[in-house]
Amino acid sequence: MKKLFFYFNLPFIFLSIFIICKDNEYRVLSEIDKKIIESRKDRLVPNVPFYSENYIKNGDVFEIGYENDIEEVFRNYEFYEARYDKNKRVKEFRAYEKGKLIWMEKYYYDESSDKLIQKEVFNPYDSNKKPIVKTF
């Protein structure tokens, strides 16, 4: 009876382990991702959009991958845009599909500690719809 119980629950055990590992995968940045994010810090200008063909999930904030010109990414089916604040933190992240804005996130930080305090998620993007607000 114990063996039957064990074999019956085995798929659930593997699924739980997979979910835990998958969740940690997105929270821990690889060395390559860290280098990509750090490489642009000296070139960031507040409120100027930066574009890429891919993105990096940095905790609860999205960052763009390697930067591209708007002409390069606009030819792609899907591309991403990030705008930064004066402290070089992502303040707005947008995803486009065929040149149309699909979803967007806005980030708000605590000025004294630089920690993310609130995130507004517009998914799917609709200018008339209120965003989902997540507070940290």
Secondary structure as GFF3:
##gff-version 3
##sequence-region A 1 136
A	DSSP	alpha_helix	2	27	.	.	.	ID=ss1
A	DSSP	alpha_helix	31	39	.	.	.	ID=ss2
A	DSSP	three_ten_helix	41	43	.	.	.	ID=ss3
A	DSSP	beta_strand	50	52	.	.	.	ID=ss4
A	DSSP	beta_strand	55	58	.	.	.	ID=ss5
A	DSSP	beta_strand	61	64	.	.	.	ID=ss6
A	DSSP	beta_strand	67	68	.	.	.	ID=ss7
A	DSSP	alpha_helix	70	74	.	.	.	ID=ss8
A	DSSP	beta_strand	78	84	.	.	.	ID=ss9
A	DSSP	beta_strand	90	97	.	.	.	ID=ss10
A	DSSP	beta_strand	100	109	.	.	.	ID=ss11
A	DSSP	beta_strand	116	122	.	.	.	ID=ss12
A	DSSP	beta_strand	132	135	.	.	.	ID=ss13
###
